[in-house]
């Protein structure tokens, strides 16, 4: 076997390894996206859970969400439904922050447009 053939086989092996690595990373990314989507759905559903700790965790999750109309309406519904004062107060603080951010974003859009 010549040196050129050996080098060609080595390059093909490296290319194959890189291709398998890229495919594995893409598959892992797709699986992670599905997991995140299911977690988001679960956290929104847990906001009205009978378990207080699940509701608290769901509020923590909502704290990291953007101030969309859906999220603001969801928090308003939660506040009117929630029997525990501590969780209502936490939701009210989140709602106030989201409404302020939404108002600020709207003002920025108006100035830009």
C-alpha positions in Angstrom: 0.0 0.0 0.0 1.3 3.4 -0.8 1.4 6.4 1.5 -1.3 8.2 -0.6 -3.7 5.3 -0.1 -3.1 5.2 3.6 -3.6 8.9 3.9 -6.9 8.6 1.8 -8.2 5.9 4.1 -7.3 8.0 7.2 -9.1 11.0 5.7 -12.2 8.9 4.9 -12.2 7.5 8.4 -12.0 11.0 9.9 -14.7 12.3 7.6 -17.0 9.3 8.6 -16.3 10.0 12.3 -17.1 13.7 11.9 -20.3 12.8 10.0 -21.4 10.4 12.8 -20.6 13.0 15.4 -22.6 15.7 13.6 -25.6 13.3 13.2 -25.4 12.3 16.9 -25.3 16.0 18.0 -28.3 16.8 15.8 -30.3 13.9 17.2 -29.4 14.9 20.7 -30.5 18.5 19.9 -33.8 17.3 18.5 -34.4 15.1 21.6 -33.6 18.0 23.9 -36.0 20.3 22.0 -38.8 17.8 22.5 -38.0 17.4 26.2 -38.0 21.2 26.7 -41.3 21.5 24.9 -43.0 18.9 27.1 -41.5 20.5 30.2 -43.0 23.9 29.1 -46.4 22.3 28.7 -46.1 20.5 32.0 -45.1 23.7 33.9 -48.0 25.6 32.5 -50.4 22.8 33.4 -48.9 22.6 36.9 -49.8 26.2 37.6 -53.3 24.9 38.5 -52.1 21.7 40.1 -53.7 20.6 43.5 -50.1 20.3 44.8 -48.9 23.6 46.3 -45.2 22.9 45.6 -45.9 22.2 41.9 -47.8 25.5 41.7 -44.8 27.2 43.3 -42.4 25.6 40.8 -44.7 26.6 37.9 -44.6 30.2 39.1 -40.8 30.0 39.2 -40.9 28.8 35.6 -43.3 31.5 34.6 -40.9 34.1 36.1 -38.5 33.3 33.3 -41.0 33.5 30.5 -41.4 36.5 28.2 -44.3 39.0 28.8 -46.7 37.7 26.2 -50.5 38.3 26.2 -51.1 34.6 26.9 -48.7 34.6 29.9 -50.3 37.8 31.3 -53.8 36.3 30.9 -52.7 33.0 32.4 -51.3 34.8 35.5 -54.5 36.8 35.9 -56.5 33.6 35.8 -54.1 32.0 38.3 -54.4 35.0 40.7 -58.2 34.8 40.7 -58.1 31.1 41.3 -55.2 30.6 43.8 -56.4 30.0 47.3 -52.9 30.6 49.0 -52.1 34.2 49.7 -48.3 33.6 49.4 -48.6 32.2 45.9 -51.1 34.9 44.9 -48.6 37.6 46.0 -45.8 35.9 44.0 -48.1 35.7 40.9 -49.1 39.4 41.4 -45.4 40.4 41.5 -44.7 38.4 38.3 -47.8 39.9 36.6 -46.7 43.4 37.5 -43.3 42.8 36.1 -44.6 41.3 32.9 -47.1 44.1 32.4 -44.3 46.7 32.9 -42.0 44.9 30.5 -44.8 44.6 27.9 -45.6 48.3 28.2 -41.9 49.2 27.9 -41.5 46.9 24.8 -44.6 48.5 23.2 -43.2 52.0 23.8 -39.9 51.0 22.2 -41.8 49.6 19.2 -43.9 52.8 18.8 -40.7 54.9 18.8 -39.0 52.6 16.3 -42.0 52.4 14.0 
